[in-house]
Amino acid sequence: MKTKDEVYARLTQILEEDFEIESDEIALEANLYEDLDLDSIDAVDLVVKLREITGKKISPDAFKAVRTVDDVVNEVYKLVHGE
């Protein structure tokens, strides 16, 4: 995943397949909790999935401030690129 578009595409796939979210509900500005109805357990599951695809340990603190799909894309992008 070299670009933010690739991160977004992979994240969309995870949200559709693992969390059964309709693709038309997924947008960069979508709030994970309010718009996509994820709960704290879903958020943990998402972090685990992202760790599997990035091969990097994701700090829970890094995801505490995450609220939107765009926030997740940015955090994963930073992780992959070591920022």
C-alpha positions as YAML, in Angstrom:
chain: A
units: angstrom
residues:
- id: 1
  name: MET
  ca: [0.00, 0.00, 0.00]
- id: 2
  name: LYS
  ca: [2.03, 2.86, -1.32]
- id: 3
  name: THR
  ca: [-0.64, 5.53, -1.68]
- id: 4
  name: LYS
  ca: [-3.52, 6.78, 0.43]
- id: 5
  name: ASP
  ca: [-5.86, 5.62, -2.35]
- id: 6
  name: GLU
  ca: [-4.52, 2.06, -1.94]
- id: 7
  name: VAL
  ca: [-4.98, 2.27, 1.84]
- id: 8
  name: TYR
  ca: [-8.55, 3.52, 1.35]
- id: 9
  name: ALA
  ca: [-9.33, 0.72, -1.13]
- id: 10
  name: ARG
  ca: [-8.04, -1.94, 1.28]
- id: 11
  name: LEU
  ca: [-9.86, -0.38, 4.23]
- id: 12
  name: THR
  ca: [-13.09, -0.28, 2.21]
- id: 13
  name: GLN
  ca: [-12.66, -3.97, 1.40]
- id: 14
  name: ILE
  ca: [-12.16, -4.81, 5.11]
- id: 15
  name: LEU
  ca: [-15.19, -2.77, 6.16]
- id: 16
  name: GLU
  ca: [-17.36, -4.45, 3.52]
- id: 17
  name: GLU
  ca: [-16.17, -8.02, 4.03]
- id: 18
  name: ASP
  ca: [-15.49, -8.20, 7.76]
- id: 19
  name: PHE
  ca: [-17.94, -5.67, 9.15]
- id: 20
  name: GLU
  ca: [-20.71, -6.07, 6.54]
- id: 21
  name: ILE
  ca: [-20.91, -2.35, 5.82]
- id: 22
  name: GLU
  ca: [-22.47, -1.34, 2.52]
- id: 23
  name: SER
  ca: [-19.96, 0.22, 0.13]
- id: 24
  name: ASP
  ca: [-22.17, 3.26, -0.44]
- id: 25
  name: GLU
  ca: [-21.96, 4.08, 3.29]
- id: 26
  name: ILE
  ca: [-18.15, 4.17, 3.22]
- id: 27
  name: ALA
  ca: [-16.64, 7.57, 2.48]
- id: 28
  name: LEU
  ca: [-13.58, 9.42, 3.74]
- id: 29
  name: GLU
  ca: [-15.74, 11.72, 5.86]
- id: 30
  name: ALA
  ca: [-17.82, 8.86, 7.34]
- id: 31
  name: ASN
  ca: [-17.62, 8.66, 11.12]
- id: 32
  name: LEU
  ca: [-16.70, 5.14, 12.20]
- id: 33
  name: TYR
  ca: [-19.01, 5.15, 15.20]
- id: 34
  name: GLU
  ca: [-21.93, 7.32, 14.15]
- id: 35
  name: ASP
  ca: [-22.17, 6.69, 10.39]
- id: 36
  name: LEU
  ca: [-20.82, 3.12, 10.17]
- id: 37
  name: ASP
  ca: [-22.12, 1.90, 13.54]
- id: 38
  name: LEU
  ca: [-18.83, 0.42, 14.69]
- id: 39
  name: ASP
  ca: [-18.43, -0.07, 18.42]
- id: 40
  name: SER
  ca: [-15.29, -0.32, 20.56]
- id: 41
  name: ILE
  ca: [-14.97, -4.07, 19.94]
- id: 42
  name: ASP
  ca: [-15.24, -3.48, 16.18]
- id: 43
  name: ALA
  ca: [-12.53, -0.83, 16.48]
- id: 44
  name: VAL
  ca: [-10.21, -3.36, 18.17]
- id: 45
  name: ASP
  ca: [-10.99, -5.90, 15.43]
- id: 46
  name: LEU
  ca: [-10.20, -3.27, 12.81]
- id: 47
  name: VAL
  ca: [-6.84, -2.52, 14.43]
- id: 48
  name: VAL
  ca: [-6.03, -6.25, 14.39]
- id: 49
  name: LYS
  ca: [-6.93, -6.49, 10.68]
- id: 50
  name: LEU
  ca: [-4.82, -3.43, 9.88]
- id: 51
  name: ARG
  ca: [-1.89, -4.90, 11.79]
- id: 52
  name: GLU
  ca: [-2.22, -8.08, 9.69]
- id: 53
  name: ILE
  ca: [-2.09, -6.19, 6.40]
- id: 54
  name: THR
  ca: [0.62, -3.69, 7.37]
- id: 55
  name: GLY
  ca: [2.77, -6.08, 9.37]
- id: 56
  name: LYS
  ca: [3.25, -3.26, 11.88]
- id: 57
  name: LYS
  ca: [2.16, -2.94, 15.46]
- id: 58
  name: ILE
  ca: [-0.48, -0.28, 15.80]
- id: 59
  name: SER
  ca: [-0.46, 1.71, 18.99]
- id: 60
  name: PRO
  ca: [-3.88, 1.89, 20.64]
- id: 61
  name: ASP
  ca: [-3.06, 5.51, 21.49]
- id: 62
  name: ALA
  ca: [-2.70, 6.31, 17.79]
- id: 63
  name: PHE
  ca: [-6.26, 5.14, 17.23]
- id: 64
  name: LYS
  ca: [-7.88, 6.87, 20.21]
- id: 65
  name: ALA
  ca: [-8.25, 10.09, 18.22]
- id: 66
  name: VAL
  ca: [-9.44, 8.32, 15.07]
- id: 67
  name: ARG
  ca: [-13.05, 9.16, 14.24]
- id: 68
  name: THR
  ca: [-13.44, 9.01, 10.47]
- id: 69
  name: VAL
  ca: [-12.44, 6.71, 7.62]
- id: 70
  name: ASP
  ca: [-10.00, 9.44, 6.52]
- id: 71
  name: ASP
  ca: [-8.36, 9.40, 9.97]
- id: 72
  name: VAL
  ca: [-7.80, 5.64, 9.63]
- id: 73
  name: VAL
  ca: [-6.33, 6.06, 6.13]
- id: 74
  name: ASN
  ca: [-3.92, 8.73, 7.40]
- id: 75
  name: GLU
  ca: [-2.81, 6.66, 10.42]
- id: 76
  name: VAL
  ca: [-2.23, 3.53, 8.32]
- id: 77
  name: TYR
  ca: [-0.37, 5.55, 5.68]
- id: 78
  name: LYS
  ca: [1.91, 7.03, 8.37]
- id: 79
  name: LEU
  ca: [2.53, 3.57, 9.78]
- id: 80
  name: VAL
  ca: [3.39, 2.03, 6.42]
- id: 81
  name: HIS
  ca: [5.74, 4.89, 5.58]
- id: 82
  name: GLY
  ca: [7.31, 5.08, 9.02]
- id: 83
  name: GLU
  ca: [6.24, 8.65, 9.72]
...
